[in-house]
Amino acid sequence: MEYRKLGSSDFEISRIGFGTWAAGGGDWTFALGPQDDMESIAAIRRSVELGINWIDTAPLYGLGHSEEIVARALEGMTDRPYVFTKCGMPWDANGRIFHSLRSDSIRRECEASLRRLRVDVIDLYQIHWNIPEEEVEEGLETVARLQQEGKIRYAGVSNFTVRQLTLARRIASPVSLQPPYSLLEREAEDEIIPFCKEHNIGVIIYSPMKSGLLSGKMTRERIAGFPSDDLRRSKPEFQEPQLSRNLDVVETLRTIAARHGVSVAEIAVAWTLHNPYVDAAIVGMRRPDHAETIVRAASVRLGPEDLSEILDVLAQDLAMLATSI
């Protein structure tokens, strides 16, 4: 496993981190379907054994359940990984999720996360979304105060624009940004990632496999069989005409993966890590064997031929998609 310094922090983080969205389980608004708790716990422990030294979670995932699973997985560990969590998407007594960056809301979220994670301080506390925009400044000020009070070690942000990052730098000095980034979602390359590089803000990308589409295991039949509470059922990238284009990309990755003797998923993640400004990628893992496979992605080196083939299929399929809309 390779490690990199995260922005202006003193953290040296593994280039792959454990994502816990799926560990939240099913039966909530943004669920990815049911998940066995014991398999989540085993997957986290196995990933730490293999060198992953940070876990990314959020109270949103399973309405607190994911954070509780992380606490159970890390119980008794002497060499504990960093724990990163988020704020800004609380829920009411009926489980209705809403956005709030008000000071009192964030403080309640922080205290609840500390309890669920069973820690005295959160290693990295991130504003999950920049919504509502008129509350972003108040949210940043609150996170900065939480850091001053010793409840969090570092502040981070997720899904921020360059303009909002500029504001964040003046108020909370975030050490990292989480943008979505994959072969199928490259907008962060234009302004966000270069801005972070210029200002020493670490870049931790999420969804490098685009919710499993680039895992090499996604088929039309599997998609059709998604549980009713799987958020992906309604996403356009899992529907035509985008689905055919995305599966074409996967077939190109399959050829490259065979050449390297690795999985399609590893190639998809390795492509994001090939960007020199990307420090690390969050990868969701449901079982221990997922961890055993995906950690190798950090050591995959894509050559000019690999990169050229990927760019060619992206260009071809984008052209086909444009003519079909």
LOPA-897104 format. One record per residue (C-alpha): residue in three letters; z, x, y. Coordinates in steps of 0.2 Angstrom, whole numbers, always signed. Layout:
BEGIN
["ALA",[Z,X,Y]],
...
***
This chain:
BEGIN
["MET",[+0,+0,+0]],
["GLU",[-4,+6,+18]],
["TYR",[+7,+3,+32]],
["ARG",[+5,+2,+51]],
["LYS",[+16,+1,+66]],
["LEU",[+16,-16,+73]],
["GLY",[+12,-16,+92]],
["SER",[+26,-9,+103]],
["SER",[+39,-13,+90]],
["ASP",[+47,+0,+78]],
["PHE",[+41,-10,+63]],
["GLU",[+30,-1,+50]],
["ILE",[+22,-16,+41]],
["SER",[+12,-17,+25]],
["ARG",[-6,-21,+29]],
["ILE",[-4,-37,+19]],
["GLY",[+10,-49,+21]],
["PHE",[+16,-63,+11]],
["GLY",[+11,-80,+18]],
["THR",[+22,-95,+14]],
["TRP",[+12,-111,+19]],
["ALA",[+10,-116,+1]],
["ALA",[+28,-113,-3]],
["GLY",[+32,-128,+8]],
["GLY",[+26,-139,-6]],
["GLY",[+18,-156,-5]],
["ASP",[+21,-172,+3]],
["TRP",[+21,-167,+21]],
["THR",[+7,-169,+35]],
["PHE",[-1,-152,+33]],
["ALA",[+3,-148,+15]],
["LEU",[-8,-138,+3]],
["GLY",[-3,-149,-12]],
["PRO",[+12,-147,-23]],
["GLN",[+20,-130,-27]],
["ASP",[+33,-125,-40]],
["ASP",[+48,-117,-31]],
["MET",[+52,-105,-45]],
["GLU",[+34,-98,-44]],
["SER",[+35,-96,-26]],
["ILE",[+51,-86,-28]],
["ALA",[+44,-76,-41]],
["ALA",[+28,-72,-31]],
["ILE",[+38,-67,-16]],
["ARG",[+49,-55,-27]],
["ARG",[+34,-48,-36]],
["SER",[+25,-45,-19]],
["VAL",[+40,-35,-12]],
["GLU",[+40,-24,-28]],
["LEU",[+22,-20,-25]],
["GLY",[+25,-14,-7]],
["ILE",[+23,-29,+4]],
["ASN",[+37,-28,+17]],
["TRP",[+36,-43,+27]],
["ILE",[+36,-62,+24]],
["ASP",[+28,-74,+36]],
["THR",[+35,-92,+36]],
["ALA",[+38,-106,+48]],
["PRO",[+50,-121,+49]],
["LEU",[+34,-132,+49]],
["TYR",[+30,-127,+31]],
["GLY",[+37,-141,+21]],
["LEU",[+49,-146,+36]],
["GLY",[+61,-132,+32]],
["HIS",[+58,-130,+14]],
["SER",[+47,-114,+15]],
["GLU",[+61,-105,+25]],
["GLU",[+74,-111,+11]],
["ILE",[+63,-104,-2]],
["VAL",[+61,-87,+7]],
["ALA",[+80,-86,+8]],
["ARG",[+82,-90,-11]],
["ALA",[+69,-76,-15]],
["LEU",[+77,-63,-5]],
["GLU",[+95,-67,-10]],
["GLY",[+103,-51,-17]],
["MET",[+89,-39,-12]],
["THR",[+95,-22,-6]],
["ASP",[+79,-17,+2]],
["ARG",[+74,-33,+10]],
["PRO",[+57,-36,+19]],
["TYR",[+56,-41,+37]],
["VAL",[+56,-60,+39]],
["PHE",[+44,-67,+52]],
["THR",[+45,-86,+57]],
["LYS",[+40,-97,+71]],
["CYS",[+44,-111,+83]],
["GLY",[+36,-125,+93]],
["MET",[+32,-138,+80]],
["PRO",[+48,-148,+76]],
["TRP",[+49,-165,+68]],
["ASP",[+59,-181,+70]],
["ALA",[+70,-190,+58]],
["ASN",[+55,-199,+50]],
["GLY",[+46,-182,+47]],
["ARG",[+34,-185,+61]],
["ILE",[+29,-167,+68]],
["PHE",[+26,-165,+86]],
["HIS",[+24,-150,+98]],
["SER",[+37,-144,+110]],
["LEU",[+41,-128,+119]],
["ARG",[+55,-135,+129]],
["SER",[+70,-123,+129]],
["ASP",[+83,-135,+121]],
["SER",[+70,-138,+107]],
["ILE",[+66,-120,+103]],
["ARG",[+85,-116,+103]],
["ARG",[+88,-130,+90]],
["GLU",[+74,-123,+80]],
["CYS",[+80,-105,+81]],
["GLU",[+98,-110,+75]],
["ALA",[+90,-120,+61]],
["SER",[+79,-106,+55]],
["LEU",[+94,-94,+55]],
["ARG",[+104,-106,+44]],
["ARG",[+89,-109,+32]],
["LEU",[+84,-91,+31]],
["ARG",[+103,-86,+29]],
["VAL",[+101,-72,+42]],
["ASP",[+110,-66,+58]],
["VAL",[+94,-61,+67]],
["ILE",[+76,-65,+65]],
["ASP",[+65,-50,+64]],
["LEU",[+50,-58,+73]],
["TYR",[+50,-75,+81]],
["GLN",[+33,-82,+86]],
["ILE",[+27,-97,+96]],
["HIS",[+17,-106,+83]],
["TRP",[+5,-115,+95]],
["ASN",[+1,-115,+114]],
["ILE",[+4,-133,+115]],
["PRO",[+9,-142,+126]],
["GLU",[+1,-129,+138]],
["GLU",[+12,-135,+153]],
["GLU",[+27,-129,+142]],
["VAL",[+21,-112,+137]],
["GLU",[+30,-103,+151]],
["GLU",[+46,-111,+147]],
["GLY",[+44,-107,+129]],
["LEU",[+41,-89,+132]],
["GLU",[+56,-88,+144]],
["THR",[+67,-96,+130]],
["VAL",[+61,-84,+117]],
["ALA",[+64,-69,+129]],
["ARG",[+82,-75,+131]],
["LEU",[+84,-77,+112]],
["GLN",[+79,-59,+111]],
["GLN",[+91,-53,+124]],
["GLU",[+105,-63,+115]],
["GLY",[+102,-54,+99]],
["LYS",[+96,-69,+89]],
["ILE",[+78,-62,+87]],
["ARG",[+73,-43,+86]],
["TYR",[+55,-46,+93]],
["ALA",[+45,-59,+101]],
["GLY",[+27,-64,+95]],
["VAL",[+14,-77,+98]],
["SER",[+1,-86,+88]],
["ASN",[-15,-94,+93]],
["PHE",[-14,-89,+111]],
["THR",[-29,-86,+122]],
["VAL",[-31,-71,+133]],
["ARG",[-25,-80,+148]],
["GLN",[-9,-85,+139]],
["LEU",[-7,-68,+132]],
["THR",[-8,-61,+150]],
["LEU",[+6,-73,+154]],
["ALA",[+16,-69,+139]],
["ARG",[+16,-50,+143]],
["ARG",[+24,-54,+160]],
["ILE",[+38,-64,+152]],
["ALA",[+42,-60,+134]],
["SER",[+33,-44,+130]],
["PRO",[+26,-50,+113]],
["VAL",[+23,-36,+100]],
["SER",[+11,-46,+90]],
["LEU",[-2,-60,+90]],
["GLN",[-8,-71,+75]],
["PRO",[-26,-77,+77]],
["PRO",[-36,-85,+63]],
["TYR",[-49,-72,+57]],
["SER",[-61,-72,+42]],
["LEU",[-79,-70,+37]],
["LEU",[-81,-88,+42]],
["GLU",[-71,-88,+58]],
["ARG",[-74,-73,+69]],
["GLU",[-71,-79,+86]],
["ALA",[-56,-68,+88]],
["GLU",[-68,-53,+89]],
["ASP",[-75,-58,+106]],
["GLU",[-60,-56,+117]],
["ILE",[-43,-59,+108]],
["ILE",[-43,-43,+97]],
["PRO",[-50,-31,+110]],
["PHE",[-37,-37,+123]],
["CYS",[-23,-34,+110]],
["LYS",[-29,-17,+107]],
["GLU",[-30,-13,+125]],
["HIS",[-12,-19,+128]],
["ASN",[-4,-12,+112]],
["ILE",[-1,-30,+105]],
["GLY",[-1,-30,+86]],
["VAL",[-14,-41,+77]],
["ILE",[-9,-50,+62]],
["ILE",[-23,-61,+56]],
["TYR",[-21,-77,+46]],
["SER",[-32,-87,+34]],
["PRO",[-43,-72,+29]],
["MET",[-49,-82,+14]],
["LYS",[-51,-97,+25]],
["SER",[-39,-108,+15]],
["GLY",[-45,-102,-2]],
["LEU",[-64,-105,+1]],
["LEU",[-67,-86,+0]],
["SER",[-55,-84,-15]],
["GLY",[-70,-84,-27]],
["LYS",[-61,-98,-37]],
["MET",[-66,-113,-26]],
["THR",[-80,-125,-33]],
["ARG",[-86,-142,-28]],
["GLU",[-77,-149,-43]],
["ARG",[-60,-141,-38]],
["ILE",[-62,-147,-21]],
["ALA",[-66,-165,-27]],
["GLY",[-50,-164,-37]],
["PHE",[-39,-159,-23]],
["PRO",[-22,-169,-22]],
["SER",[-22,-183,-9]],
["ASP",[-9,-173,+1]],
["ASP",[-20,-157,+2]],
["LEU",[-25,-154,+20]],
["ARG",[-41,-146,+15]],
["ARG",[-49,-162,+9]],
["SER",[-52,-167,+27]],
["LYS",[-58,-150,+34]],
["PRO",[-76,-148,+38]],
["GLU",[-78,-131,+30]],
["PHE",[-74,-140,+13]],
["GLN",[-88,-153,+16]],
["GLU",[-107,-153,+18]],
["PRO",[-117,-145,+26]],
["GLN",[-104,-131,+28]],
["LEU",[-98,-131,+10]],
["SER",[-115,-125,+3]],
["ARG",[-116,-111,+16]],
["ASN",[-99,-105,+13]],
["LEU",[-102,-105,-6]],
["ASP",[-117,-94,-3]],
["VAL",[-106,-82,+6]],
["VAL",[-94,-82,-9]],
["GLU",[-109,-77,-21]],
["THR",[-113,-62,-10]],
["LEU",[-95,-57,-10]],
["ARG",[-95,-59,-29]],
["THR",[-109,-46,-30]],
["ILE",[-100,-34,-19]],
["ALA",[-84,-37,-29]],
["ALA",[-92,-33,-45]],
["ARG",[-98,-17,-38]],
["HIS",[-81,-12,-33]],
["GLY",[-72,-18,-49]],
["VAL",[-61,-30,-39]],
["SER",[-60,-49,-35]],
["VAL",[-69,-59,-23]],
["ALA",[-53,-63,-14]],
["GLU",[-49,-44,-12]],
["ILE",[-66,-41,-4]],
["ALA",[-63,-56,+8]],
["VAL",[-46,-49,+14]],
["ALA",[-53,-31,+14]],
["TRP",[-67,-36,+26]],
["THR",[-54,-42,+39]],
["LEU",[-44,-26,+37]],
["HIS",[-60,-16,+39]],
["ASN",[-59,-21,+58]],
["PRO",[-49,-6,+65]],
["TYR",[-40,-17,+77]],
["VAL",[-33,-28,+64]],
["ASP",[-16,-21,+59]],
["ALA",[-12,-33,+44]],
["ALA",[-17,-49,+36]],
["ILE",[-6,-64,+30]],
["VAL",[-11,-69,+13]],
["GLY",[-4,-85,+4]],
["MET",[+1,-82,-14]],
["ARG",[+7,-95,-26]],
["ARG",[+11,-85,-41]],
["PRO",[+16,-67,-46]],
["ASP",[-1,-63,-52]],
["HIS",[-9,-67,-36]],
["ALA",[+2,-54,-28]],
["GLU",[-3,-41,-41]],
["THR",[-21,-44,-38]],
["ILE",[-22,-46,-19]],
["VAL",[-11,-30,-14]],
["ARG",[-26,-20,-20]],
["ALA",[-36,-27,-5]],
["ALA",[-28,-14,+6]],
["SER",[-36,+0,-3]],
["VAL",[-53,-7,-4]],
["ARG",[-66,+3,+6]],
["LEU",[-82,-7,+11]],
["GLY",[-97,+4,+13]],
["PRO",[-112,+2,+24]],
["GLU",[-122,-7,+10]],
["ASP",[-108,-19,+8]],
["LEU",[-106,-23,+26]],
["SER",[-125,-25,+28]],
["GLU",[-126,-38,+14]],
["ILE",[-112,-48,+21]],
["LEU",[-119,-49,+38]],
["ASP",[-136,-53,+31]],
["VAL",[-130,-68,+22]],
["LEU",[-119,-74,+36]],
["ALA",[-135,-73,+48]],
["GLN",[-145,-83,+35]],
["ASP",[-133,-96,+32]],
["LEU",[-129,-99,+50]],
["ALA",[-147,-102,+53]],
["MET",[-148,-114,+39]],
["LEU",[-133,-123,+45]],
["ALA",[-140,-124,+63]],
["THR",[-156,-133,+57]],
["SER",[-146,-145,+46]],
["ILE",[-135,-152,+60]],
***
